[in-house]
């Protein structure tokens, strides 16, 4: 739901009643992940999506019904063997959708939407499975540990939810949490959907070259906050990179030391010049970022690795480097190369193999656990 914060907060400010349908669980090959939402106002206006089209009509009607009834409900949609185009998911999976009316009240949800609309980090935990009296109850969680609202099960349950939701907010993740009704952390009678709204992840592109211009466009398309950094002011210009969020003229390693990065940050080193690459990558490979890739031929790659070892980079850190950068798509043009790099970033983020889906038996839509398996 928080991905619709902009339009929903506007509806609240206008005093419009609406209902929100949120994907709270998926099974098999489902097209949209938990947290995806469709909102319908009382006048019939709709924004968002829960299934990419498969069940939108049925969910739309349920939203209008919820506005009349004033009740939160959970409905399951799945594949129909009798009619693949009936109300159901033709992709073969199932989704559970919670429909919640917003016609007054809902303090925690409204506060979360307002915060997300202002691009402030916030998490919203809602009961999506449990006793009927708790279904849809919500708790807002802020990065400083403060909260608003409550789950209706008492202070101990709220404290446990605050702890688990705060952990997801720290990493910018949306997911489900299993708790007992008494607030213990052991899986029990309650399932919470925790949605995290955080600023967009960063993509920092080092090297103001023509390949970088194409990659900036791809990064912006994927929702990254894109920064271009180059020590040469004649190349690092707004005219060359109109879609970049930020353009920095500085030595790459110096800029990397002073800027903020986190576990979602993507670093793309396109300079393929040792005087820039080696000090930059020496810094980068020590940071807990999501992806580090460096452009260059295989010969450049071998020379770069040798220099990095001489600079004291460990084999463990060196193994994190994606070099030569990108997947083997046969790319030649800057635009094709940008697609190759973007594809590798997506695969690294979600645990993809990069192999063709044709003839493969790997899941098309991976869960968070499949993308980031837990240690045994």
C-alpha positions, 0 to 999 in steps of 0.5 A: 500500500505504501507504494501508492502513498502519493495518490492515497495521501492526496485522496485523504487530504481531499477528504475522499473515501476509498478502499485499498486491496493489498497483496498479503501472501503469494503462492507459486508463480504470482505476478505481484509481491506482497505489499502490492496494492490497488486502491478504489475511491468512492467515485470509482477511480482506481490506482495501482494493481494487485495482479497485473490484470488477472483479477483486477476486476474482481478486486475492484468490485470487492473494494467498492463492497468494502466501502459499503460494508465498512469491514476488512476482509481477506480473499484468496484468488487462484488458478482456474482449471476450468477456465483460465480466463475466469476470475483467477490467476492464469499464471498458476499461483495464488494470492491472498488480498486484504481489502480495507476501507478508509472512511474515517479512522485508520490513524496509523495507516493515514500517518504512514501514508503521509510519511511515505508521501514526504519520502520519510522512512516508515514501516507499517505492520498490519494483521493479515491473519489471526482473530477476526477482531485483530484483522487489519489492525495496524502499527506504524513504526519509525526508524527511531523506534517510536510508533503509532497505532496498535494491533489490538492485542496489548502492549506485549504484542505491539512491542514484539511487532515493533521489534520485528518491523523495525528490523525490516525497516532497517533493511528497507524490506517488505515481508511477513512476520509470524507471531503468537497472539500473546506477543511472543516471537514464536510463530503462532496465531498471527501473521503480520504484513510489514511494508517498508517505505524508504528512499530509493536505493542509490546507483553511483556510476563512476566515469562520465562516458557514453556507456554511463549515459545509457546506464543512467537512463536504465538506472532511473527506469529501475527506480534508483537515485542515480549519481554520476561521478567523474574527476573531469568537469568537462565530461561530468555535465548536466547536458551529458546526463540530463536524467541523473539525479546528481552529478559530482565532479570529484576523484571517485575514491574521495567521493565514495569515502564521503558519501552515504551508502547502504546495503541496497547501493549499487556501484558501477565503475565504468572508468577502466583506468587504473589510476581511478579504478584501483583506489576506488575499488579498494574502498568499494570492496570494503563496503557492505553494498549490494553490487560492485561492477567494473567495466573492462576487457578480460585483460583489463580485469586480470591486470586490475585484480593483480593491482587490487591484490597488491593494494591489500584487497583480500580474496574474499573481498575480491570475489564480490567484484562483478568484472567484466561487468554485466551479463553475456547478452552479446551487447555492443552498443551503450544501450545494449551494454546498459541492459546487460549491466541492469540485468546483472544488477536485477539478478544479483538483487533477487537471486536470479541465475541469468539463464534463459527461462526457456527450458529452465525449471527455476521459479519465475517469481522468487520469494524473498527467502529464495532470493536470499536463503537463510543459513542452515 
